[in-house]
Amino acid sequence: MVRSMLWLLATQLSGVIVALAVGILLGRTLGAHGQGLYQLAILVPVALTLIFAVGAGATPSYLIGRGALPASVMGWVMVVAAAAVTATGVLLWLVPEVWPEVVRQALPGAVRLMLLVYVPLQTIASGGTQILLAQDRMRGVLGAGLAPRLLQILCLLGLLVTHRLTVWSASLVYVWMPLLGVVIVGWALRSALIPRWQPGVFRTAWRYAVRGHWGNVAQFLNYRVGLYFVGLMLVAKAAGLYWLGVTVSELLWYAPAALAGVLLPRVARGEKGGSESADLANSLGWGMVAIGLLMAMLSPWVLPALWGPSFRGAVPVLWILLPGAVSFAWSKVLTGDLAGSGHPSWGATSSGIGLLILGVGGWIAVREHNMLVMAGAQSLSYLGATAVVVVGFHKVHQMDNTCRRLFWPNPRSWRRLMHSARSVL
């Protein structure tokens, strides 16, 4: 399990390093204002991809863990992709403008094309990647996750050299990235290129997705709706600063998220779970606390040095977000355990509670026209969501002293985790 976790962590960290490099390139070229416009422009297609893509989250991992064939699971993913693009078209017809006004003013007209291109391609790429992950085919996961990012930064560098790097051209490059992911997934899943239409698998997938997927949507909105609220303030520079604070704080989640992704199918197979998950959450959670403190100390110097002086205002945003971001390190691992145990509704409920807190805070922030209020609401939503997951973990596993097991520092479990990682390396 540790080997797979390290492979997935390498994939995620490689992707985030390239994403940070892209952010630095755009930030230093376009400034905080341009970066804010870019992030708001791609926010809507990325959000709608998750909202419609019930086949691209935990569902494929759960199905594979329960013994479904890859071709059958890929059939579910293709059905969801078709539904996603259909629903997107209906949405564009019924709600012509879903971007904040500041984006519509800067990127008129063809900005809607991003939805119809990005949504189905990313759905298929993400669903196929989840199948590879559930099969422990980590090289395929690495290729599908990293290659599109590398293509993105190469294209942006080409645009920069030719003096054509704008918010619109950068957005188009991002939108077409999933096409390469689809190609890589298709090559890795050659045996599943002709999907198998298996009604029994689809019924299982539907029941699982209905219980858990709305929580995935709420969780994603917890991450990104704060940026949307900042966009409603009609200040693109503030959106750029807020994006940077959120992006840097999310670095604390990648190791726990990698562990959760590997843990889920193993819990579904009955190999892991319960007390082992609690020890893993404890170890990684306190590790992220230490890293978060280091980030808080270094950020006043590192952020302006990397992204440019115009991003100095992102430092207080990051400080406010860090307490909630650190708590999500526990939430990621425990949610993976609960989803693998057949209780995805707890993750869904926690995300719903967090989104409710965020919605109220966002309304206050827009009224006050203050992005720091928005950051506080987002941090509080993370803490609230984590508290709900802890309650769910206790009720499902009925452990003695659950809170002590989860939150009291346990050097022994940390040493065991590090020993396992060193043995793999």
C-alpha positions as CSV (number, residue, x, y, z in Angstrom):
1,M,0.0,0.0,0.0
2,V,2.8,2.4,0.8
3,R,4.4,1.8,-2.6
4,S,1.2,2.7,-4.3
5,M,0.7,5.7,-2.1
6,L,4.2,7.0,-3.0
7,W,3.5,6.5,-6.7
8,L,0.3,8.5,-6.4
9,L,1.9,11.1,-4.2
10,A,4.7,11.5,-6.9
11,T,2.0,11.9,-9.5
12,Q,0.1,14.5,-7.5
13,L,3.3,16.4,-6.5
14,S,4.6,16.4,-10.0
15,G,1.3,17.8,-11.2
16,V,1.2,20.5,-8.5
17,I,4.9,21.5,-9.1
18,V,4.1,22.0,-12.8
19,A,0.9,23.8,-11.8
20,L,2.8,26.1,-9.5
21,A,5.3,26.7,-12.3
22,V,2.4,27.7,-14.6
23,G,1.1,30.0,-11.9
24,I,4.4,31.6,-11.4
25,L,4.8,32.0,-15.2
26,L,1.3,33.6,-15.5
27,G,1.7,35.6,-12.4
28,R,5.0,37.2,-13.4
29,T,3.7,37.8,-16.9
30,L,0.1,38.9,-16.3
31,G,0.3,40.1,-12.7
32,A,-2.3,39.4,-10.0
33,H,-5.0,40.9,-12.1
34,G,-4.4,38.6,-15.1
35,Q,-3.9,35.6,-12.9
36,G,-7.3,36.3,-11.2
37,L,-9.0,36.5,-14.6
38,Y,-7.4,33.3,-15.7
39,Q,-8.5,31.4,-12.6
40,L,-12.0,32.7,-12.8
41,A,-12.2,31.8,-16.5
42,I,-11.3,28.1,-15.9
43,L,-13.2,27.8,-12.7
44,V,-16.6,27.2,-14.2
45,P,-15.7,24.3,-16.6
46,V,-13.6,22.7,-13.9
47,A,-16.5,22.9,-11.4
48,L,-19.1,21.6,-13.9
49,T,-16.8,18.7,-14.7
50,L,-17.0,17.5,-11.1
51,I,-20.7,18.2,-10.7
52,F,-21.6,16.0,-13.7
53,A,-18.8,13.4,-13.5
54,V,-20.2,10.9,-11.1
55,G,-18.0,8.3,-12.9
56,A,-14.7,10.1,-12.4
57,G,-14.4,10.2,-8.6
58,A,-14.5,7.4,-6.0
59,T,-17.1,5.3,-8.0
60,P,-14.6,3.5,-10.3
61,S,-12.2,2.7,-7.5
62,Y,-15.1,1.2,-5.5
63,L,-16.4,-0.9,-8.4
64,I,-12.9,-2.3,-9.2
65,G,-12.4,-3.0,-5.5
66,R,-15.7,-4.9,-5.5
67,G,-14.6,-7.0,-8.5
68,A,-16.1,-5.3,-11.5
69,L,-14.3,-5.6,-14.8
70,P,-12.4,-2.5,-16.2
71,A,-14.5,-2.6,-19.4
72,S,-17.7,-2.5,-17.4
73,V,-16.5,0.4,-15.3
74,M,-15.3,2.2,-18.4
75,G,-18.8,1.8,-19.8
76,W,-20.1,3.6,-16.8
77,V,-17.6,6.4,-17.3
78,M,-18.6,6.8,-20.9
79,V,-22.3,7.0,-20.1
80,V,-21.5,9.7,-17.5
81,A,-19.4,11.6,-20.0
82,A,-22.2,11.6,-22.5
83,A,-24.6,12.8,-19.8
84,A,-22.2,15.5,-18.7
85,V,-21.8,17.1,-22.1
86,T,-25.6,16.9,-22.7
87,A,-26.3,18.6,-19.3
88,T,-23.7,21.2,-20.1
89,G,-25.4,22.1,-23.4
90,V,-28.7,22.4,-21.6
91,L,-27.1,24.6,-18.9
92,L,-25.6,26.9,-21.5
93,W,-29.0,27.1,-23.2
94,L,-30.9,27.8,-20.0
95,V,-28.3,29.9,-18.2
96,P,-26.3,31.7,-20.9
97,E,-23.8,33.4,-18.6
98,V,-22.4,31.5,-15.6
99,W,-19.1,33.4,-15.3
100,P,-18.6,36.4,-13.0
101,E,-19.2,39.7,-14.7
102,V,-15.5,40.6,-14.5
103,V,-14.7,37.6,-16.7
104,R,-17.5,38.2,-19.2
105,Q,-16.1,41.7,-19.7
106,A,-12.6,40.6,-20.4
107,L,-13.3,37.3,-22.3
108,P,-16.5,37.8,-24.3
109,G,-18.0,35.4,-26.8
110,A,-16.2,32.1,-27.3
111,V,-15.5,31.6,-23.6
112,R,-18.5,29.2,-23.5
113,L,-16.7,26.8,-25.8
114,M,-14.5,25.9,-22.8
115,L,-17.5,24.1,-21.2
116,L,-18.4,21.8,-24.2
117,V,-14.7,20.9,-24.8
118,Y,-13.4,20.5,-21.3
119,V,-16.2,18.7,-19.5
120,P,-16.5,15.4,-21.5
121,L,-12.8,15.1,-22.1
122,Q,-11.8,15.5,-18.5
123,T,-14.6,13.2,-17.4
124,I,-13.2,10.4,-19.5
125,A,-9.6,11.1,-18.5
126,S,-10.4,11.2,-14.8
127,G,-12.6,8.1,-14.9
128,G,-9.9,6.1,-16.7
129,T,-7.2,7.3,-14.3
130,Q,-9.3,6.1,-11.4
131,I,-9.5,2.6,-13.0
132,L,-5.7,2.5,-13.4
133,L,-5.4,3.6,-9.8
134,A,-7.7,0.9,-8.5
135,Q,-5.6,-1.7,-10.5
136,D,-2.3,-0.3,-9.0
137,R,-1.1,0.6,-12.5
138,M,0.7,3.6,-11.1
139,R,2.9,4.3,-14.2
140,G,-0.3,4.9,-16.2
141,V,-1.7,7.2,-13.4
142,L,1.6,9.1,-13.5
143,G,1.5,9.5,-17.3
144,A,-2.2,10.6,-17.4
145,G,-1.7,13.0,-14.6
146,L,1.6,14.6,-15.5
147,A,1.8,14.6,-19.3
148,P,-1.0,17.1,-19.9
149,R,0.6,19.5,-17.3
150,L,3.9,19.3,-19.1
151,L,2.2,20.0,-22.4
152,Q,0.5,23.0,-20.8
153,I,3.7,24.6,-19.6
154,L,5.5,24.0,-22.9
155,C,2.6,25.7,-24.8
156,L,2.6,28.6,-22.4
157,L,6.4,29.1,-22.8
158,G,5.9,29.1,-26.6
159,L,3.2,31.7,-26.3
160,L,5.4,33.8,-24.0
161,V,8.4,33.7,-26.5
162,T,6.1,34.7,-29.3
163,H,4.5,37.5,-27.2
164,R,1.0,35.9,-27.5
165,L,0.6,34.9,-23.8
166,T,-2.8,36.4,-22.7
167,V,-5.5,35.3,-20.4
168,W,-7.5,34.0,-23.3
169,S,-4.7,32.0,-24.9
170,A,-3.7,30.5,-21.5
171,S,-7.3,29.5,-21.0
172,L,-7.5,27.7,-24.3
173,V,-4.3,25.8,-23.6
174,Y,-5.8,24.6,-20.3
175,V,-9.1,23.5,-21.8
176,W,-7.4,21.2,-24.4
177,M,-5.1,19.5,-21.9
178,P,-7.6,16.7,-21.1
179,L,-7.3,15.5,-24.7
180,L,-3.8,14.2,-24.1
181,G,-5.1,12.6,-20.8
182,V,-7.8,10.7,-22.8
183,V,-5.2,9.4,-25.3
184,I,-2.9,8.2,-22.5
185,V,-5.7,6.5,-20.6
186,G,-7.0,4.9,-23.8
187,W,-3.6,3.5,-24.5
188,A,-3.2,2.2,-20.9
189,L,-6.7,0.7,-20.9
190,R,-6.6,-1.0,-24.3
191,S,-8.6,-3.9,-23.1
192,A,-11.4,-1.5,-22.0
193,L,-11.5,0.6,-25.2
194,I,-14.8,-1.1,-26.1
195,P,-16.8,-0.6,-23.0
196,R,-19.0,-3.4,-21.7
197,W,-22.6,-2.4,-21.0
198,Q,-23.3,-4.3,-17.8
199,P,-26.6,-3.2,-16.2
200,G,-25.7,-4.8,-12.8
201,V,-22.5,-2.8,-12.6
202,F,-24.3,0.4,-13.6
203,R,-27.0,-0.1,-10.9
204,T,-24.3,-0.6,-8.3
205,A,-22.4,2.5,-9.5
206,W,-25.6,4.5,-9.5
207,R,-26.5,3.6,-5.9
208,Y,-23.0,4.3,-4.7
209,A,-22.7,7.6,-6.6
210,V,-26.1,8.9,-5.4
211,R,-25.0,8.4,-1.8
212,G,-21.6,9.9,-2.2
213,H,-21.1,12.0,-5.2
214,W,-23.1,15.0,-4.1
215,G,-20.5,15.2,-1.3
216,N,-17.7,15.3,-3.9
217,V,-19.5,18.2,-5.5
218,A,-19.9,20.0,-2.2
219,Q,-16.2,19.2,-1.3
220,F,-15.0,20.7,-4.6
221,L,-17.2,23.8,-4.1
222,N,-15.7,24.1,-0.6
223,Y,-12.3,24.5,-2.4
224,R,-13.4,26.8,-5.2
225,V,-16.6,28.7,-4.4
226,G,-14.6,31.1,-2.3
227,L,-12.8,32.2,-5.5
228,Y,-16.2,32.6,-7.2
229,F,-17.4,34.8,-4.4
230,V,-14.3,36.9,-4.7
231,G,-14.9,37.2,-8.4
232,L,-18.4,38.5,-7.6
233,M,-16.6,41.4,-5.9
234,L,-15.6,42.5,-9.5
235,V,-11.9,42.8,-8.4
236,A,-9.8,40.5,-10.5
237,K,-6.6,41.3,-8.6
238,A,-8.3,40.1,-5.4
239,A,-9.2,36.9,-7.1
240,G,-5.5,36.4,-8.1
241,L,-4.4,36.9,-4.5
242,Y,-7.1,34.6,-3.1
243,W,-6.3,31.9,-5.7
244,L,-2.6,31.9,-4.6
245,G,-3.5,31.6,-0.9
246,V,-5.8,28.7,-1.6
247,T,-3.4,27.0,-3.9
248,V,-0.5,27.1,-1.4
249,S,-2.6,26.0,1.5
250,E,-3.8,23.0,-0.6
251,L,-0.2,21.7,-0.7
252,L,-0.9,20.3,2.8
253,W,-3.5,17.9,1.3
254,Y,-1.6,16.0,-1.3
255,A,0.1,13.3,0.9
256,P,-3.2,12.6,2.8
257,A,-5.2,12.6,-0.5
258,A,-2.7,10.2,-2.0
259,L,-3.0,7.9,1.0
260,A,-6.9,8.1,0.8
261,G,-6.9,7.2,-2.9
262,V,-4.8,4.1,-2.2
263,L,-6.7,3.2,1.0
264,L,-10.2,3.3,-0.5
265,P,-10.0,0.1,-2.7
266,R,-8.1,-1.8,0.0
267,V,-10.8,-1.0,2.6
268,A,-13.4,-2.1,0.0
269,R,-11.6,-5.4,-0.3
270,G,-11.5,-5.8,3.5
271,E,-7.7,-5.6,3.7
272,K,-7.4,-2.3,5.7
273,G,-9.5,0.1,7.7
274,G,-10.5,1.1,11.2
275,S,-7.6,1.4,13.6
276,E,-5.0,1.4,10.9
277,S,-6.8,4.3,9.2
278,A,-6.8,6.2,12.5
279,D,-3.1,5.7,12.9
280,L,-2.4,6.8,9.4
281,A,-4.6,9.9,9.8
282,N,-2.8,10.8,13.1
283,S,0.7,10.4,11.6
284,L,0.0,12.4,8.4
285,G,-2.1,15.0,10.2
286,W,0.6,16.0,12.6
287,G,3.2,15.9,9.8
288,M,1.0,18.5,8.0
289,V,0.8,20.6,11.1
290,A,4.6,20.9,11.2
291,I,4.7,21.7,7.4
292,G,1.9,24.3,7.9
293,L,3.8,26.1,10.6
294,L,6.9,26.2,8.3
295,M,4.8,27.6,5.4
296,A,3.4,30.3,7.7
297,M,6.9,31.5,8.7
298,L,8.3,31.5,5.1
299,S,5.4,32.8,3.1
300,P,6.1,36.6,3.6
301,W,9.4,36.1,1.7
302,V,8.7,33.2,-0.6
303,L,5.3,34.2,-2.2
304,P,6.5,37.7,-3.4
305,A,9.8,36.3,-4.5
306,L,8.3,33.6,-6.7
307,W,5.1,35.1,-8.0
308,G,6.1,38.8,-7.9
309,P,5.5,41.8,-5.6
310,S,1.9,42.2,-6.7
311,F,1.1,38.9,-4.9
312,R,2.3,40.2,-1.4
313,G,-1.4,40.5,-0.4
314,A,-1.8,36.7,-0.6
315,V,0.2,36.2,2.6
316,P,-2.6,37.1,5.1
317,V,-5.1,35.0,3.0
318,L,-2.7,32.0,3.4
319,W,-2.3,32.5,7.2
320,I,-6.1,32.5,7.7
321,L,-6.6,29.4,5.5
322,L,-3.9,27.3,7.1
323,P,-5.7,26.2,10.3
324,G,-8.6,24.8,8.2
325,A,-6.3,23.3,5.6
326,V,-4.3,21.4,8.2
327,S,-7.5,19.9,9.6
328,F,-8.4,18.6,6.2
329,A,-5.3,16.3,6.3
330,W,-7.3,14.2,8.8
331,S,-10.5,14.5,6.8
332,K,-8.9,13.2,3.6
333,V,-7.7,9.9,5.1
334,L,-10.9,9.3,7.1
335,T,-13.1,10.0,4.2
336,G,-11.2,7.5,2.1
337,D,-11.7,4.9,4.8
338,L,-15.5,5.6,5.1
339,A,-16.0,5.5,1.3
340,G,-14.2,2.2,1.1
341,S,-16.3,0.9,4.0
342,G,-19.4,1.6,1.9
343,H,-20.4,4.7,3.8
344,P,-19.6,7.6,1.4
345,S,-22.6,9.5,2.7
346,W,-20.5,10.7,5.7
347,G,-18.1,12.4,3.4
348,A,-21.0,13.9,1.5
349,T,-22.6,15.2,4.7
350,S,-19.4,16.7,5.9
351,S,-18.9,18.5,2.6
352,G,-22.5,19.7,2.7
353,I,-22.0,21.2,6.2
354,G,-18.8,22.8,5.1
355,L,-20.5,24.3,2.0
356,L,-23.3,25.7,4.1
357,I,-20.8,27.5,6.3
358,L,-18.9,28.7,3.3
359,G,-22.1,30.0,1.6
360,V,-23.1,32.1,4.7
361,G,-19.5,33.4,5.0
362,G,-19.3,34.2,1.3
363,W,-22.5,36.2,1.4
364,I,-21.1,38.2,4.3
365,A,-17.7,38.6,2.5
366,V,-19.4,40.0,-0.7
367,R,-21.5,42.4,1.4
368,E,-18.3,43.6,3.2
369,H,-16.3,43.5,0.0
370,N,-13.5,41.8,2.0
371,M,-11.5,38.7,0.8
372,L,-10.1,38.1,4.2
373,V,-13.6,37.5,5.6
374,M,-14.0,35.0,2.7
375,A,-10.7,33.3,3.7
376,G,-12.0,33.0,7.3
377,A,-15.2,31.4,6.2
378,Q,-13.4,28.9,4.0
379,S,-11.0,27.9,6.8
380,L,-14.0,27.5,9.2
381,S,-15.8,25.4,6.6
382,Y,-12.8,23.0,6.5
383,L,-12.9,22.7,10.3
384,G,-16.6,22.0,10.3
385,A,-16.3,19.4,7.6
386,T,-13.5,17.6,9.4
387,A,-15.5,17.5,12.6
388,V,-18.4,15.7,10.8
389,V,-16.0,13.2,9.3
390,V,-14.6,12.4,12.7
391,V,-18.1,11.8,14.1
392,G,-18.9,9.5,11.2
393,F,-15.6,7.5,11.6
394,H,-16.4,7.0,15.2
395,K,-20.0,5.8,14.6
396,V,-18.9,3.4,11.8
397,H,-16.0,1.8,13.5
398,Q,-17.1,2.2,17.2
399,M,-13.5,2.6,18.4
400,D,-12.6,3.4,22.0
401,N,-11.1,6.9,22.5
402,T,-11.5,7.8,18.9
403,C,-10.5,11.4,19.3
404,R,-7.4,10.4,21.3
405,R,-6.5,7.9,18.7
406,L,-6.8,10.5,16.0
407,F,-5.4,13.7,17.5
408,W,-3.1,12.8,20.3
409,P,0.5,12.8,18.9
410,N,1.7,9.3,18.4
411,P,5.4,9.1,17.5
412,R,5.3,5.3,17.2
413,S,2.8,5.3,14.4
414,W,4.7,8.1,12.6
415,R,7.9,6.0,12.9
416,R,6.1,3.0,11.5
417,L,4.9,5.0,8.5
418,M,8.4,6.4,7.8
419,H,9.9,2.9,8.1
420,S,7.4,1.6,5.5
421,A,8.2,4.5,3.2
422,R,12.0,4.0,3.5
423,S,11.7,0.3,2.9
424,V,9.9,1.1,-0.4
425,L,12.4,3.7,-1.4
